Amino acid sequence: MRLTDVSFRYRRRDPSVIREAAAELSPGDVVELTGANGAGKSTLLRLLAGLLRPTGGAITGRPAAVGLAPDRFPGEQPFTVSGYLDHMARVCGGRWRPWAERLNMEQLLGVRLRELSKGSAHKVGLAQALMAEPGLLLLDEPFAGLDSGTRDELPPIVAELSARGAIVVTADHQGGLRDLPSLRHWTITDGRLVETTPARTPVLAGKLAGTTPQGPAEDAVEGIAGEPAVTPDTTATTVGSPAGEAGGRAVGGSADGGVGVDRGGVAVEVTVPVGDLGAFLERMRGEGYPARPVSGEESR
């Protein structure tokens, strides 16, 4: 899914709420969207959902099934919770009862929508957004007002959807998804969309080798947003092919700082925070990879 110079204003003479936003989303991406109140987070979610049309630029590659859980659930409707979800299932397809169970909603099913608290209304919105197994899930302040049990359950739900290839974008100032691996961060400031994902593990080099002498790795890739790949609080680490795999093994950094590879091997050099280096090396070696620090030091 791609945003190409997307702009949006609500009225012709109004200033743009979103200005020339450009981004790409791949299957499995999870994005945390932040910004000040009124910055345009909800507007961007509605643009991603297709509920608003850009006044400039284009959004392409939107998945066919889209689920949106808004910040303010429209509760002034003559339904109980179960009646409303049954109605939406007939309109949109899908099953809501498994989600109602995971979101601890059983005691709400007979309650009328207008009688729900904000947190309970959020649960209904989440169940509605999830019922059709969306390829694109958009959540607007999903943790607001939730009980602790549901707050704990929501990150695993997002992780499961991501593992199936769904794209998830959530406007959330509470950091409820901060423990998910590979979480991307977007920020809206003055209408501009900026990716602020920390450059924690940029790949420096990875090369399938035939008969390759030890030497500087080719086609090195710099860190995210052009940042240097190795910073004072990170250290370079070489990871080779798993032990016993066909194709050889990786050799540690050469004297000139390159990554040498035996015949047919694969070498990848990454940077990790110094404080995480010991655990990273232990995990890689436990999985059969001959990982070693380029500097020769395993900790500081």
SVG drawing of the C-alpha trace seen along z (x, -y; Angstrom):
<svg xmlns="http://www.w3.org/2000/svg" viewBox="-34 -30 78 60">
<polyline fill="none" stroke="black" stroke-width="0.4" points="0.0,0.0 1.4,-3.4 0.7,-7.0 2.0,-9.3 2.1,-13.0 -1.3,-12.8 -2.8,-16.0 -6.2,-16.8 -8.3,-19.8 -11.9,-19.7 -12.9,-22.9 -11.5,-24.4 -10.2,-27.6 -9.1,-25.8 -5.4,-25.0 -4.4,-21.4 -4.7,-19.1 -2.4,-16.6 0.4,-17.9 2.1,-15.8 2.3,-12.6 4.4,-9.9 4.8,-6.4 4.8,-2.7 3.1,0.1 4.0,3.7 2.0,6.8 2.5,7.4 3.5,3.8 2.4,2.3 2.5,-1.4 2.1,-3.6 0.9,-7.1 1.4,-10.0 1.0,-13.8 -0.6,-16.6 -4.4,-16.9 -5.8,-18.1 -2.7,-17.2 -4.6,-15.1 -4.2,-11.6 -7.9,-10.6 -8.0,-12.3 -5.1,-10.2 -6.8,-7.0 -10.0,-7.9 -7.9,-8.6 -6.2,-5.2 -9.6,-3.6 -11.0,-5.2 -13.7,-7.1 -12.1,-10.4 -10.6,-11.1 -7.3,-13.0 -7.5,-16.5 -4.1,-15.9 -2.0,-12.8 -3.1,-9.2 -3.4,-6.1 -2.9,-2.9 -2.8,0.8 -5.4,0.7 -6.3,4.2 -9.8,5.3 -11.0,5.8 -10.6,2.8 -11.5,2.5 -11.7,-0.9 -12.3,-1.3 -12.9,-5.0 -12.1,-7.1 -15.8,-8.0 -18.1,-5.1 -21.5,-6.2 -23.7,-4.9 -27.0,-6.7 -28.5,-3.7 -31.5,-1.6 -29.5,1.6 -28.2,3.8 -24.5,4.7 -25.3,8.2 -28.0,6.8 -25.7,4.2 -22.9,6.7 -25.3,9.2 -26.5,6.4 -22.9,5.5 -22.0,9.2 -24.9,9.4 -23.8,6.3 -20.0,6.8 -19.6,10.6 -17.5,12.2 -18.0,13.6 -17.9,11.3 -18.5,13.8 -14.9,15.1 -13.7,11.5 -16.3,10.6 -15.0,13.5 -11.4,12.3 -12.3,8.7 -14.3,9.7 -17.6,8.5 -20.0,11.2 -21.6,9.1 -22.2,6.3 -24.1,8.2 -27.6,7.3 -26.7,3.6 -28.0,0.9 -25.3,-1.1 -26.3,-4.4 -25.8,-3.0 -22.2,-2.0 -19.2,-3.7 -16.4,-4.9 -14.3,-1.8 -17.1,0.6 -18.0,-1.3 -14.4,-0.9 -14.7,2.9 -17.8,2.9 -15.8,0.9 -12.9,3.3 -15.1,6.3 -16.8,4.7 -13.4,3.8 -12.0,7.3 -14.9,9.4 -14.2,9.5 -10.5,10.4 -9.2,7.2 -6.1,6.8 -5.9,3.3 -6.8,2.5 -7.0,-1.1 -7.4,-1.8 -8.0,-5.3 -6.9,-5.5 -7.9,-1.9 -6.6,-1.6 -8.6,-4.6 -11.0,-3.5 -10.2,0.3 -10.1,2.5 -6.7,4.0 -7.6,7.5 -8.6,6.1 -5.6,3.8 -3.3,6.9 -5.2,8.8 -5.1,6.2 -1.3,6.3 -1.4,10.1 -4.4,9.7 -2.5,7.1 0.6,9.3 -1.5,12.2 -3.0,10.1 0.4,8.9 1.7,12.4 -1.1,13.2 0.0,10.3 -2.4,7.6 -1.3,4.0 -2.2,2.3 -2.0,-1.4 -3.0,-2.8 -3.2,-6.4 -2.2,-5.9 -0.6,-8.3 -0.5,-5.7 2.2,-3.5 0.1,-0.4 1.9,1.5 5.5,0.4 6.6,3.9 5.8,5.3 8.9,6.1 9.4,4.1 6.9,1.5 7.1,-1.5 6.5,-5.0 4.9,-7.9 4.4,-11.4 2.3,-14.2 3.6,-17.7 2.2,-20.8 0.4,-18.4 3.6,-16.6 3.9,-12.9 7.4,-11.8 8.6,-8.3 10.4,-8.3 11.1,-4.6 14.4,-4.3 17.3,-2.9 18.1,-0.1 19.3,2.8 20.3,1.6 21.8,4.2 25.3,3.3 26.1,6.2 24.6,9.5 26.1,11.3 25.6,14.7 29.1,15.9 30.5,18.2 34.3,18.4 34.9,15.1 38.1,14.1 37.9,12.3 37.7,8.6 35.4,5.6 31.7,6.5 30.1,5.2 26.9,3.3 26.8,2.0 23.6,0.4 23.5,-2.6 21.3,-2.9 17.7,-4.1 17.3,-7.7 21.0,-7.8 22.2,-7.6 25.6,-6.0 25.2,-2.3 27.4,-2.2 26.8,-4.8 28.4,-5.2 25.7,-3.2 25.8,-0.3 28.3,2.3 28.7,4.2 28.1,8.0 28.7,10.5 26.1,13.3 26.8,16.2 25.0,19.2 23.6,21.7 26.1,24.4 25.6,27.5 23.7,25.8 24.9,26.5 26.9,23.7 29.6,23.2 30.0,20.9 30.6,17.2 34.0,15.9 34.5,13.0 35.5,9.5 38.8,9.2 41.7,6.9 40.4,4.1 36.9,4.3 35.3,6.3 33.2,9.4 34.8,12.5 32.8,15.5 33.8,19.1 32.8,20.7 29.0,20.6 28.4,18.9 26.3,16.0 27.5,13.2 25.3,10.4 26.6,7.6 24.2,5.8 24.4,3.3 22.7,3.7 22.6,1.6 25.6,2.4 23.5,3.4 21.6,5.9 24.7,7.5 25.2,10.4 21.6,11.6 21.7,11.1 24.9,13.2 23.5,15.9 20.3,16.2 22.0,16.3 24.5,19.0 21.7,21.0 20.0,21.1 23.2,22.4 24.6,19.1 28.3,18.4 27.8,14.9 30.7,12.8 31.4,9.1 33.4,7.5 35.4,5.7 36.1,9.0 34.4,7.7 31.2,9.3 30.2,6.6 31.3,3.3"/>
</svg>
